[in-house]
Amino acid sequence: MKAKKLFSRIAIAVTLLFAINASANNVQITGTSVSGSNITFTISWDNSWNANIAPANWDAVWVFIKYQDCNTRLWAHAGLSTLSADHATVSPLQVDPVADGKGVFIRRSALGGGTVAATTVTLKMTIPAGTYNYKVFGVEMVNVPQAAFDLGDGTSSSTFNSISVTSSYQSGGLTAAVIGGASANIPATYPMGYNAIYCMKYEISQEQYVEFLNSLTYMQQKAHTISDPISAAGTAAFNTTTKNGIRISTPGNNSAIPAVYTCDATVGVENNIDDGQNVAANNLNWADLAAYLDWAALRPMTELEYEKISRGTVARVAGEYPWGTTDIQIVTPANVINALRPNEGYNTAVNGLCNYYSQLGPPAYTNFGYNFPLKVGFGATGTSGRISSGAAYYGAMEMGGNVVEQVVNTTSNGVTFTGLLGDGTIAANGDANQTNWPSLTTALGVGLRGGSYTHVITTVRTSDRSLMNSNPDTRSSSNGGRGVR
């Protein structure tokens, strides 16, 4: 689960078309070419698995494609065939299409683990004829199988009642009295975590957010940054005092030509090795996260899914953290190594390593804790296990600490959510435009889980709901997130 720095690059020209390789944390997509309706590339990533022992799941890469009309310069989401026979790859991989054709999952075809070496993949697109530029995107995911799971722990603040979420609840609904936690009645249409999903392995990284911004129009960019896209080159898109290194590389113009964004945390040579590409993206409010997830054809997770992803199918432990024990060790600045680099990590092996905030001090971040978000997956090494890396049950990283998870809650504003997936397209003003997603302006129906580098130790607990009324309608430095499908 280690991460490496990756760059976007221009691929070879093919019959007046060209393709740009985009990368997500720990994934390399290279050698892109287009012939007719087929797009071909090579993909590789580290520390992949397909296991038949607990948790009996696999990881995968969610691959989706954007194409740019050479006349209008606008980017659109490419449809992909829903038929397996229309896509091709070779061992050790397989391509799993999805019903809505918004992307594919690429994963190991047999039991095994380790690095997936560069492997050729060909996908069939369903887009109108034209002259286009292309970008291929990859987001690492973990499979979360269908299964019942324990909810609540009887100890954490505002925890749900200690019940098991079973198929009967998912198909019949949950009453407020049964679930507790000041919840509303939950209908069967609300994703309760019983059904199988994929979850992003990592929180959205700054490089991923840059790639998102660079496929938007000027007005869409303006909606999802703090600084106006017309600002001078080198202007920070967000708040640089909290280790957000996203900057304007080329200013936009006349509210029409979009800006070009880059990672430049150390200010100088853009996209250098120490520019924080793999650091978790922060300063994201709910509208920002929702737009990213809609654009990537993903969706937000619910708070019940959050507990399933964290705890898995093992019995609840009172006061446990997402790695399944009550062990926790705060990250300290003295032990963070290779800051802002692809191998940013921690030089001491401890159980329950977590980037949270200690109230001890003063000041707390100098003596007792870190004061910035870290690289996604910072606690994992080639030899670490679940507890020492701080991994959740199915392999998702930093479900506790670093930046908070923005989730759909079980208030009356949240339970109308049906799990509708993003469709790859956002509104002209930059908004996600999926029905029954929580309000983009008030964020009512959205809450926070897992704590962050600015939150205290108890908020990291798997079943702690003390932040569920902290609606993320503003851009807090602790806010990030991830999606599911």
TIVOMAR-461563 format. One line per 10 residues: number of its first residue (from 1); for each residue x, y negated, z of C-alpha. Coordinates in Angstrom, 3 decimals. Example, Ala and Ser with C-alpha at 12.3 -4.5 7.8 and 13.67 -1.06 7.14 Angstrom:
1	12.300 4.500 7.800 | 13.670 1.060 7.140;
This chain:
1	0.000 0.000 0.000 | 2.962 -2.284 -0.324 | 2.607 -5.254 -2.624 | 4.870 -6.690 -5.266 | 4.893 -9.968 -7.128 | 3.497 -9.830 -10.627 | 3.176 -12.370 -13.392 | 0.806 -13.043 -16.258 | 2.424 -12.872 -19.675 | 1.496 -13.112 -23.339;
11	1.289 -9.785 -25.127 | 1.826 -8.976 -28.803 | -0.254 -10.541 -31.545 | -2.644 -8.284 -33.436 | -4.550 -9.508 -36.502 | -4.877 -13.096 -35.304 | -5.747 -11.985 -31.790 | -3.624 -12.103 -28.691 | -3.966 -10.678 -25.233 | -2.761 -11.964 -21.875;
21	-1.932 -9.488 -19.163 | -3.397 -10.481 -15.807 | -2.421 -8.795 -12.589 | -3.882 -8.129 -9.195 | -1.881 -7.337 -6.098 | 0.192 -4.161 -6.562 | -1.164 -3.485 -10.084 | 0.750 -3.990 -13.327 | -1.161 -4.228 -16.591 | 1.146 -4.695 -19.555;
31	1.504 -4.122 -23.293 | -2.006 -5.233 -24.180 | -3.115 -5.012 -27.813 | -6.452 -5.122 -29.610 | -7.609 -3.190 -32.670 | -11.213 -3.576 -33.733 | -13.372 -3.100 -30.654 | -10.664 -1.194 -28.753 | -8.293 -2.774 -26.271 | -5.203 -0.830 -25.210;
41	-2.802 -1.478 -22.333 | -0.620 0.324 -19.818 | -1.452 0.347 -16.116 | 0.574 1.299 -13.057 | 0.344 0.892 -9.299 | 2.001 2.158 -6.125 | 0.825 4.393 -3.292 | -2.206 5.773 -5.067 | -4.081 8.813 -3.749 | -6.842 11.337 -4.365;
51	-7.318 13.496 -1.273 | -9.612 16.346 -0.243 | -8.859 16.007 3.478 | -10.306 13.292 5.705 | -11.262 10.731 4.670 | -11.532 12.745 1.412 | -11.528 9.765 -0.900 | -9.404 8.083 -3.552 | -8.241 4.672 -4.589 | -8.948 3.147 -7.991;
61	-8.464 -0.015 -10.020 | -11.539 -1.957 -11.084 | -10.626 -3.129 -14.580 | -12.613 -5.809 -16.392 | -11.906 -7.947 -19.427 | -12.459 -11.586 -20.286 | -12.311 -12.914 -23.864 | -11.862 -16.486 -25.068 | -13.415 -17.837 -28.233 | -10.596 -19.467 -30.200;
71	-12.948 -22.230 -31.379 | -14.725 -23.219 -28.176 | -11.859 -22.163 -25.841 | -14.490 -20.807 -23.434 | -14.006 -17.505 -21.624 | -16.714 -14.834 -21.425 | -17.013 -11.422 -19.763 | -16.540 -8.497 -22.133 | -18.984 -5.617 -22.044 | -17.484 -2.128 -22.044;
81	-19.045 1.079 -23.275 | -20.924 3.069 -20.645 | -19.923 6.352 -22.324 | -16.870 8.204 -21.003 | -16.098 9.527 -24.474 | -15.542 5.980 -25.764 | -12.560 5.427 -23.443 | -9.248 7.253 -23.391 | -6.262 7.818 -21.124 | -3.946 10.673 -20.152;
91	-2.913 12.471 -16.976 | -2.721 11.509 -14.146 | -5.615 9.108 -14.782 | -9.254 9.133 -15.755 | -11.630 6.347 -16.764 | -15.003 6.127 -14.999 | -17.439 3.795 -16.812 | -20.284 2.114 -14.921 | -23.948 1.783 -15.781 | -23.932 -1.970 -16.391;
101	-20.834 -1.895 -18.634 | -19.138 -4.764 -16.769 | -15.875 -2.874 -16.250 | -14.480 0.574 -15.504 | -12.810 2.311 -12.582 | -9.445 3.852 -13.377 | -8.285 6.472 -10.888 | -6.387 9.719 -10.397 | -7.999 12.648 -12.184 | -6.673 15.289 -9.756;
111	-5.581 15.624 -6.157 | -2.281 13.918 -5.462 | -0.577 10.762 -4.310 | 2.253 8.328 -4.899 | 3.116 5.855 -7.621 | 1.102 5.906 -10.825 | 3.691 5.326 -13.526 | 2.804 3.181 -16.532 | 0.012 5.057 -18.307 | -1.747 4.075 -21.522;
121	-5.475 3.310 -21.397 | -7.803 2.441 -24.284 | -11.228 0.950 -23.626 | -14.039 0.276 -26.072 | -15.510 -3.213 -25.829 | -19.028 -4.275 -26.778 | -18.619 -7.898 -27.849 | -19.686 -9.808 -30.960 | -17.327 -10.149 -33.917 | -14.979 -13.112 -33.734;
131	-11.448 -14.322 -33.149 | -10.575 -14.110 -29.489 | -7.889 -14.204 -26.858 | -8.135 -11.550 -24.142 | -7.264 -11.104 -20.480 | -7.316 -7.761 -18.696 | -7.827 -7.926 -14.916 | -7.279 -5.221 -12.319 | -8.448 -5.185 -8.700 | -7.423 -2.363 -6.362;
141	-10.345 -0.633 -4.667 | -10.931 2.240 -2.256 | -13.742 4.751 -2.596 | -16.151 4.866 0.356 | -18.148 8.119 0.025 | -21.797 8.518 0.891 | -22.073 9.493 4.548 | -23.746 8.717 7.842 | -21.712 6.653 10.303 | -21.797 5.174 13.803;
151	-22.863 1.568 14.238 | -22.120 -0.588 17.295 | -19.802 0.267 20.170 | -21.656 -0.783 23.315 | -18.832 -3.131 24.334 | -18.085 -5.833 21.787 | -19.834 -9.202 21.774 | -23.305 -9.212 20.172 | -22.760 -5.631 19.007 | -25.549 -3.683 17.375;
161	-27.140 -0.854 19.332 | -25.102 2.345 19.307 | -26.932 4.267 16.594 | -25.973 6.385 13.601 | -26.956 5.041 10.197 | -28.354 8.032 8.316 | -30.006 8.695 4.981 | -33.427 8.354 6.631 | -32.655 4.789 7.719 | -31.261 3.903 4.284;
171	-34.383 5.228 2.577 | -36.930 4.102 5.178 | -35.529 0.919 6.717 | -34.419 -0.082 10.209 | -36.561 -1.936 12.702 | -35.191 -4.810 14.746 | -35.824 -2.835 17.919 | -33.770 0.144 16.755 | -30.743 -1.790 15.500 | -30.716 -4.563 18.134;
181	-28.189 -7.383 17.945 | -30.931 -9.975 17.371 | -31.384 -8.525 13.898 | -34.460 -8.900 11.752 | -36.253 -5.818 10.454 | -34.065 -4.363 7.716 | -35.784 -3.017 4.589 | -34.575 0.046 2.692 | -33.442 -2.221 -0.155 | -30.691 -3.732 2.039;
191	-27.299 -1.941 1.661 | -26.812 -0.329 5.082 | -23.541 1.459 4.335 | -24.869 4.984 3.931 | -24.565 5.029 0.138 | -21.243 5.384 -1.671 | -19.477 2.193 -2.766 | -16.056 0.931 -3.727 | -14.435 -1.735 -1.539 | -11.534 -4.004 -2.453;
201	-8.385 -2.568 -0.887 | -7.125 -6.064 -0.064 | -8.486 -9.514 0.589 | -8.462 -11.769 -2.470 | -4.897 -12.937 -3.036 | -3.818 -16.401 -4.115 | -2.667 -15.047 -7.474 | -6.072 -13.485 -8.057 | -7.778 -16.770 -7.240 | -5.444 -18.586 -9.658;
211	-6.419 -16.163 -12.428 | -10.069 -16.851 -11.615 | -9.580 -20.633 -11.797 | -7.696 -20.383 -15.083 | -10.677 -18.768 -16.811 | -13.137 -21.513 -15.782 | -14.264 -24.777 -17.338 | -13.242 -28.117 -15.844 | -16.514 -28.530 -13.954 | -16.411 -24.958 -12.659;
221	-12.848 -25.497 -11.425 | -13.900 -28.692 -9.679 | -16.566 -26.772 -7.767 | -14.050 -24.264 -6.408 | -11.085 -26.401 -5.362 | -10.636 -29.388 -3.070 | -8.536 -31.539 -5.419 | -10.064 -32.742 -8.676 | -8.638 -30.793 -11.660 | -7.581 -34.111 -13.208;
231	-5.038 -34.633 -10.408 | -1.340 -34.809 -11.196 | 0.796 -31.742 -11.746 | 1.975 -30.361 -8.405 | -1.184 -31.409 -6.544 | -2.342 -28.777 -4.079 | -5.698 -27.233 -4.913 | -6.382 -26.653 -1.209 | -4.710 -27.369 2.122 | -0.990 -26.584 1.904;
241	-0.473 -26.866 5.677 | -2.117 -23.465 6.002 | 0.160 -21.681 3.529 | -2.111 -22.046 0.535 | 0.294 -22.446 -2.376 | -2.189 -22.854 -5.240 | -1.307 -25.984 -7.228 | -2.128 -27.717 -10.479 | 0.464 -26.933 -13.131 | -1.145 -28.890 -15.975;
251	-3.861 -31.454 -15.167 | -7.271 -31.254 -16.777 | -8.635 -34.090 -18.849 | -11.872 -36.066 -19.327 | -13.991 -33.598 -17.368 | -13.735 -31.344 -20.412 | -10.305 -29.760 -20.676 | -9.682 -27.533 -17.643 | -6.547 -27.664 -15.547 | -3.994 -24.879 -15.447;
261	-3.296 -23.592 -11.943 | -0.281 -21.768 -10.601 | 1.239 -20.370 -7.395 | 3.944 -22.707 -6.095 | 4.045 -22.440 -2.313 | 7.676 -23.548 -2.102 | 7.260 -26.399 -4.630 | 9.715 -26.312 -7.488 | 9.872 -23.439 -9.927 | 6.313 -22.224 -10.404;
271	5.537 -18.542 -9.868 | 8.911 -18.007 -8.280 | 9.512 -14.957 -6.116 | 8.749 -16.912 -2.938 | 5.582 -18.712 -4.060 | 3.070 -16.628 -2.102 | 1.259 -14.911 -4.945 | 0.251 -12.017 -2.697 | -0.685 -14.082 0.359 | -4.389 -13.872 1.190;
281	-6.361 -16.718 -0.379 | -7.779 -18.971 2.345 | -9.844 -22.172 2.479 | -12.608 -20.340 0.584 | -16.164 -21.132 1.579 | -19.114 -18.879 0.826 | -19.811 -20.563 -2.523 | -16.190 -19.976 -3.588 | -16.247 -16.315 -2.601 | -19.645 -15.704 -4.188;
291	-18.488 -17.262 -7.463 | -15.343 -15.115 -7.532 | -17.343 -11.944 -6.869 | -19.965 -12.786 -9.496 | -17.197 -13.591 -12.005 | -15.467 -10.257 -11.259 | -18.765 -8.318 -11.486 | -18.543 -7.329 -7.822 | -20.823 -8.256 -4.904 | -20.529 -9.247 -1.235;
301	-20.543 -6.543 1.425 | -23.068 -6.424 4.231 | -22.088 -6.356 7.876 | -23.288 -2.752 8.161 | -21.047 -1.823 5.241 | -18.233 -3.636 7.046 | -18.538 -1.245 9.993 | -18.770 1.802 7.698 | -15.647 0.761 5.760 | -13.763 0.136 9.003;
311	-14.908 3.015 11.217 | -15.706 5.668 8.646 | -17.345 8.863 9.805 | -15.437 9.296 13.079 | -17.134 8.764 16.428 | -17.231 5.220 17.764 | -14.653 4.113 20.333 | -15.600 1.356 22.761 | -13.777 -1.856 21.847 | -11.957 -0.283 18.902;
321	-10.329 -2.216 16.068 | -10.676 -1.324 12.373 | -7.718 1.091 12.577 | -9.732 3.246 14.988 | -8.038 2.622 18.357 | -7.829 -0.077 21.027 | -4.115 -0.623 20.305 | -3.324 -4.116 19.033 | -0.108 -6.101 18.632 | -0.086 -9.729 17.569;
331	2.144 -10.788 14.685 | 4.898 -13.143 15.829 | 6.866 -15.546 13.604 | 10.183 -14.126 14.770 | 9.358 -10.726 13.307 | 7.831 -11.777 9.978 | 10.375 -11.126 7.243 | 10.651 -12.210 3.600 | 8.046 -14.944 4.007 | 5.936 -15.665 0.901;
341	7.692 -12.918 -1.065 | 6.272 -9.709 -2.539 | 7.814 -7.729 0.332 | 6.657 -10.046 3.126 | 6.177 -7.834 6.148 | 7.014 -7.144 9.755 | 10.347 -5.818 10.986 | 9.046 -3.959 14.037 | 7.004 -0.747 13.807 | 4.087 -1.037 16.242;
351	0.575 0.327 16.441 | -2.301 -2.019 15.731 | -0.260 -4.766 14.069 | -2.615 -7.696 13.463 | -2.427 -11.348 12.440 | -4.751 -12.961 14.999 | -4.574 -15.970 17.343 | -3.517 -15.882 20.963 | -4.811 -18.497 23.377 | -1.617 -18.141 25.381;
361	0.839 -20.922 24.861 | 1.423 -23.750 24.397 | 1.488 -23.867 21.457 | 0.085 -20.429 20.776 | 1.351 -19.963 17.249 | 4.947 -20.818 18.192 | 5.343 -18.458 21.096 | 2.662 -15.824 20.762 | 1.271 -15.592 17.251 | 1.564 -16.477 13.600;
371	-0.095 -19.602 12.257 | -0.676 -18.711 8.624 | -2.301 -15.977 6.581 | 0.149 -13.327 5.429 | 0.570 -11.207 2.334 | -2.301 -8.784 1.843 | -1.210 -5.353 3.062 | 1.685 -6.858 5.049 | 1.617 -4.102 7.696 | 1.934 -1.186 5.306;
381	5.167 0.551 4.333 | 5.939 3.723 2.439 | 5.911 5.695 5.702 | 3.253 3.925 7.794 | 0.019 5.576 8.867 | -3.415 4.181 9.536 | -2.741 2.852 13.043 | 0.732 1.463 12.383 | -0.307 -0.265 9.151 | -3.594 -1.563 10.546;
391	-5.620 0.189 7.851 | -9.340 0.873 8.018 | -10.637 4.444 7.738 | -10.835 4.626 3.935 | -7.616 2.703 3.313 | -8.782 -0.912 3.080 | -6.218 -3.274 4.599 | -6.717 -6.192 7.022 | -10.372 -5.563 7.775 | -9.309 -7.192 11.030;
401	-7.198 -10.354 11.245 | -5.381 -12.400 8.566 | -8.455 -14.124 7.032 | -12.065 -13.441 7.961 | -14.434 -11.265 5.977 | -17.538 -13.107 4.761 | -20.446 -10.666 4.900 | -24.207 -10.701 4.386 | -25.763 -10.566 7.844 | -29.012 -9.072 9.152;
411	-30.859 -12.295 9.931 | -34.098 -13.018 8.100 | -32.020 -14.931 5.525 | -29.686 -11.998 4.955 | -31.959 -8.964 4.828 | -33.507 -10.040 1.518 | -30.174 -9.101 -0.105 | -30.580 -6.003 -2.265 | -26.984 -5.388 -3.280 | -27.415 -6.883 -6.743;
421	-24.074 -6.827 -8.542 | -22.398 -9.809 -10.148 | -22.614 -9.833 -13.936 | -19.272 -11.430 -14.805 | -20.807 -14.815 -15.634 | -21.283 -17.837 -13.373 | -23.372 -20.963 -13.899 | -22.090 -24.017 -15.763 | -21.728 -25.884 -12.460 | -19.571 -23.070 -11.057;
431	-22.181 -21.388 -8.877 | -22.755 -17.676 -8.596 | -26.178 -17.132 -10.137 | -27.395 -13.812 -8.789 | -30.865 -13.676 -7.282 | -31.241 -12.849 -3.568 | -27.602 -13.594 -2.763 | -27.516 -15.902 0.294 | -27.761 -19.666 -0.193 | -24.630 -21.217 -1.671;
441	-25.257 -24.584 0.005 | -26.187 -23.583 3.546 | -24.588 -20.092 3.664 | -27.561 -18.981 5.759 | -27.563 -15.198 5.617 | -23.764 -15.022 5.669 | -21.587 -14.467 8.711 | -17.991 -13.664 9.577 | -16.449 -10.388 10.672 | -12.973 -9.189 11.613;
451	-11.446 -12.399 12.936 | -8.440 -14.149 11.411 | -5.132 -15.783 12.251 | -7.150 -18.575 13.904 | -9.478 -16.305 15.909 | -8.954 -14.615 19.260 | -8.332 -10.939 19.874 | -11.903 -9.865 20.656 | -13.196 -11.031 17.256 | -11.010 -8.411 15.550;
461	-13.029 -5.532 17.008 | -14.960 -3.451 14.483 | -18.326 -4.041 16.150 | -17.802 -7.620 17.358 | -20.470 -9.976 15.983 | -19.584 -13.142 17.882 | -18.845 -14.976 14.604 | -22.038 -13.981 12.831 | -23.581 -17.419 13.354 | -20.512 -19.175 11.936;
471	-21.974 -19.729 8.491 | -19.058 -20.405 6.098 | -20.562 -23.377 4.273 | -17.337 -25.374 4.714 | -13.776 -24.582 3.662 | -12.140 -23.397 6.856 | -8.482 -22.436 6.615 | -9.338 -19.025 8.073 | -11.935 -18.106 5.443 | -11.160 -15.613 2.695;
481	-12.900 -12.436 1.725 | -13.262 -9.448 -0.535 | -16.011 -7.692 -2.463 | -17.518 -4.276 -3.047 | -19.266 -2.456 -5.881;
